[in-house]
Amino acid sequence: MARLLLSIGAALLLTVGTVRAGPFEDAATAYGSGDYAAALKSFQSLAAQGDARAQFNLGLLYYHGHGVLQDYTLARQWYEKAAAQGDADAQFNLGLLYNLGHGVPQDYALARQWYEKAVAQNHAAAQFNLGLLYANGQGVRQDYALARQWYEKAAAQGYARAQYNLGHLYDNGQGVPQDYTTAGQWYEKAAAQGRANAQYTLGEMYAHGQGVPRDYARAREWYEKAAAQGYAQAQFNLGRLYANGQGVPQDYVLARQWYELAAAQGDAWAQNSLGKLYADGQGVPQDYVRAYMWYKIAVAHLTGDEQKNAVDGLNRVARGMASAQIAEAKRLAQQCQTQQFKGC
C-alpha cells in the first residue's frame, strides 16, 4: 500500500488570553468554568473601559456562540478593537476569519496581513499559518522555502503542528532536499506532544523502512499511540499488522477488532478488509452476507486498484450466495451507510 500523506489544513487556535489578577481574572475563570453569562457581563464591562483582553474574549464568545447567539460579524468587530491595541491573539484570529471566510468574504491577502501583524510579536500560531499560506499558495505565490522558514519559527517555540509540517516538507522534498531522517526527527518532536498524525506517520516510516530500519514492532508502537486517539488509518494499519503477523503474532480476532474501529469511522480500506475476513472466515465465522455488505460499502468509497480488489471480492462471495442473501446484504449495506457505519 502506498504511504499515506495527510493534507495540511488551516489551524484553528482560539485562545482565552493571558489571565491576571483582578476583574479580568474573575471573568476568565467564569469563562473557563462554562459560566458564559457571568463571563459575558464582566467582559462587556471591561471592554467598554478599553481593556483589549476583554475585547478579544468578547470576540471569542461571539465566535463560538457561548452565552450569546453565534455572530462572526460581532466577533470580528471585537477582535478589531483588541487588534488595534496590539493584541496579537486578536490579530491572529482576524487572520483566521479572513482565512476561513467566517463573517467576511474569504480573503487570503487580508489573512496574511493580519497574521503578519501577529508574527511581529512572535505569535507561533500565526507563524504556522503564514507557512500554510505559502505551502498552499493561498494569497501568495506558492513557496515551500518560505513555508519552511515560517514553520521553523513556530517549531522553535514548540508548536507541534509546525513540527509535523516541517517533517512533511522533508519527507516530500518540498523546499528542501528530501531527507527521511530529518523528517523523522521533526515527526518525533510533534509525536512527543501527542500529535496523532505524527505518531501515525512514524509508524509508516518504520513499517516501510524510510529513514529508519524497517521495524514492524516499532511501527506497531507508533500506530497504537495514534489509534488510541481514534486515528482511523492507524487503527486500520494495526489490524493489517495483526492480520499479516508483522511485528506481532498473527491474530485475526485482533485484526478484526482494529478494522472495525477504523471502519466505523468510514475507512474504506478497513471495510474492504472486514469483507475479506468474513469471506474467508478469519477471526469470525464465515459469513458471505456480511462479507458482501462490507465489500459493497468499500467499493463505493475506494478508487483504482483498491476498488478493483473490492469488486473482485464482492463477485467472489456473490457466486456462493442465493439471491435472497444478496438482497439482504445490500439492505444491510444501505442501513450501515445510513447509520454512518455505526453498529454495523
C-alpha positions, 0 to 999 in steps of 0.5 A: 500500500502506498504511504499515506500523506495527510493534507495540511489544513488551516489551524484553528487556535482560539485562545482565552488570553493571558489571565491576571489578577483582578476583574479580568481574572474573575471573568476568565475563570467564569469563562473557563468554568462554562459560566458564559453569562457571568463571563459575558457581563464582566467582559462587556464591562471591561471592554467598554473601559478599553481593556483589549483582553476583554475585547478579544474574549468578547470576540471569542464568545461571539465566535463560538456562540457561548452565552450569546447567539453565534455572530462572526460579524460581532466577533470580528468587530471585537477582535478589531478593537483588541487588534488595534491595541496590539493584541496579537491573539486578536490579530491572529484570529482576524487572520483566521476569519479572513482565512476561513471566510467566517463573517467576511468574504474569504480573503487570503491577502487580508489573512496574511496581513493580519497574521503578519501583524501577529508574527511581529510579536512572535505569535507561533500560531500565526507563524504556522499559518503564514507557512500554510499560506505559502505551502498552499499558495493561498494569497501568495505565490506558492513557496515551500522555502518560505513555508519552511522558514515560517514553520521553523519559527513556530517549531522553535517555540514548540508548536507541534503542528509546525513540527509535523509540517516541517517533517512533511516538507522533508519527507516530500522534498518540498523546499528542501532536499528530501531527507527521511531522517530529518523528517523523522526527527521533526515527526518525533518532536510533534509525536512527543506532544501527542500529535496523532498524525505524527505518531501515525506517520512514524509508524509508516516510516518504520513499517516501510523502512524510510529513514529508519530500519524497517521495524514492524514492532516499532511501527506497531508502537507508533500506530497504537499511540495514534489509534488510541486517539481514534486515528482511523488509518492507524487503527486500520494499519494495526489490524493489517499488522495483526492480520499479516503477523508483522511485528506481532503474532498473527491474530485475526480476532485482533485484526478484526477488532482494529478494522472495525474501529477504523471502519466505523469511522468510514475507512474504506480500506478497513471495510474492504478488509472486514469483507475479506475476513468474513469471506474467508472466515478469519477471526469470525465465522464465515459469513458471505452476507456480511462479507458482501455488505462490507465489500459493497460499502468499500467499493463505493468509497475506494478508487483504482486498484483498491476498488478493483480488489473490492469488486473482485471480492464482492463477485467472489462471495456473490457466486456462493450466495442465493439471491435472497442473501444478496438482497439482504446484504445490500439492505444491510449495506444501505442501513450501515451507510445510513447509520454512518457505519455505526453498529454495523 
